[in-house]
């Protein structure tokens, strides 16, 4: 339990996303040293303007990406529960993407390895900027043992389709 | 490699289908920054010699989409759209929010130059180094939402096939036009997302004249390196924290002003500026919030302010209508200016402008003008085909359609208020100009000058390089300098007016571009240099309209009438005061008594080559 206590989860409330992409900016600055939206570990999709979707790893309890990796390039961080990519072992084969129900991993646009959210070692920067701005589309919460996190591994298309129905109405169903 | 920018422009010729890279030297950036300033420089170099002959809607005009050195770094993504304006026949640096500029930079370009005319409708698709001119026949004639939807789907599906192993591809960023731009309506906007527009200038018509429906871009690379990475991150953190404290701007955006600019400052257009005061509390932000706002914070790349709100009508005859806020300008122009004081009416007309690809300000200006002519019996039911009463939302919506498609009287109004006034004066053998609230072909933004309570001073529009543009006003600032100089910095760095904090912007110039820009350099060299060229080209004008500063450096006639209502009843501006202030403005700008940049000014600014063009202006005006 002690270990579990240290683990966190990034709670996501899509409806509150302002589409500002400050999460992408800070994530790519931390991980790439540059502003680089396409290499960000959190990616904001705008398949329908006004219904922006932050797309990021949810750390499924059974980690299908980790077991799908043919090169043992993916491991689970004991401390945070995040999926860590060993860039020396990863070949960018895309098996983790196939295995992910939400198609969250992404191959780095210039390198041959996958990029996946590492929870910034337990203090996610994307959450910091989102909280600071008061949007609270991303909130850091303690992680409890539950399967619930897995249902957040969804493709942005599927999320935005639901959201369009809910927020804009049924005439937007076929938009994406 | 310079910091903060690439020094590379993508140049596309739609006539020859030729695509190439045009380099921009760092010294040019130091003299013109980017955005509006760089646009002015490029247009001067390429078209300056024959400016008067260039038809803004002809094949020789150039469409420019330009970022600035701070695009993507300073909070709030914007991009500048420019060229020879079909409204003012000068240059308007028209900026629009969104991610387009950031994507463009991530693709490795600081901007796009579009030359020539395509044979049939096309769009340009840019993915990093790959550039394609693609068929747009299937989206020609389509409204904003359908255009955006179709392009997003088709380009994402192509990308998914092409980059199968990469994972789920994001959408590209798209600038596009609606039916209004296709029909070369002079008040057509260049649009982004569903509801954003580069409205001033009429560049939607320029895109239409080139048969260019859209430009889509996906950049998968990083933004250029910054000069001082650590200092940049600190600066970013500081400016975001500072902007986050502007509470009312964040929570209401400009969407509370539809009520307050009428009730508090008596400077809001009401029924084509016949009044500037109203006290319609039901038109306040509280009603917009409770009735139509479905999203409190909506913003563009990196913006901590997110002043946009999303509005949707979920009831009644306008059910399903979606637009942003509407912000103050459209609450005014597609609201109070038309005698509409209901949030849903304004939302409906704003969404209609979005769908048709019309500039909400300019179309609201010409609709108000039309309704006043109707009120005065100058235009009749026979001219319009229906009655046009103040507050009749559906009648105004119908007229918007007719303008965008150039049907009936809409064909005349599609020319914008100034040119429509000329035509109607001829048609009706009366003088319609007293009812045209415009300056140099551009409808005045929704901030009046008569009450003296708004930020717009008596010369705000008089010497304005962009006519009636309320974002680029020619006030004198607190140090008696042209306020437009600061706006030139904003539009050239391409940052958002609402996020602009001078000390932060200077800090970003240092941290991002490695450029220790000083107030002195900006106010005494860069801004006046850009202004001198922009002013010269505005006065060159042509080929269909020309301006005489002795006549046209003036307010619309209406602004000399006393305000008829409200606490500032009777207030007005005096012509002799305006004339006096105008001469002061000319002097501090380094212009002569006619408002022409002086020879010594040109020399000091290192642009003596402009002298010859000014001689052409003098010749036409017959002044020595």
Interface residues (C-beta under 8 A of the other chain):
Chain A: X16 X18 X19 X20 X21 X22 X25 X28 X29 X32 X33 X34 X35 X36 X37 X38 X39 X43 X45 X46 X47 X49 X50 X55 X92 X93 X94 X97 X103 X105 X106 X107 X109 X110 X114 X129 X132 X133 X134 X135 X155 X156 X167 X168 X169 X171 X175 X176
Chain B: X72 X73 X99 X102 X106 X148 X149 X152 X153 X156 X165 X166 X167 X168 X170 X171 X193 X194 X195 X219 X220 X221 X222 X223 X225 X229 X233 X236 X240 X241 X244 X294 X295 X297 X298 X299 X300 X301 X302 X303 X304 X306 X310 X312 X314 X320 X322
